[in-house]
Amino acid sequence: MVKRIDVAVSKHQLRLFDGNRLIKVYPIGVGRILTPTPTGTYTIINKQLNPGGPFGALWMGLSKPHYGIHGTNNPASIGKHVSHGCIRIHNHDVMEWSSQVPVGTRVTIHP
């Protein structure tokens, strides 16, 4: 079970942890310069399968209003600064670990 998520914006990486044990590292897309991904510590407050629009296969909302971790319909955006601040991840990646990430999971986002 994932206990926490660590997002390194400048490295375009999302890391899943069980306590201090690294489970896996995933490539991500993050916010543009004008709409940066917010740094800080948040929690996942909701999850929605197939939310529609550009959000891919799954949306996980953060306690920072209007921000989340979500799949993408544009896989070429992974590894780039392209979003309006959300964290984009390949649909197959987010579906791989989403069942292990309960609402309430801590998400730390840093440069």
Beta strands, then each sheet from edge to edge (+ up, - down):
strand 1: 4-8
strand 2: 13-18
strand 3: 21-31
strand 4: 40-49
strand 5: 58-62
strand 6: 68-70
strand 7: 81-83
strand 8: 87-89
strand 9: 106-110
sheet 1: 7+ 3+ 2- 1+ 9+ 4- 5+ 6- 8-
end
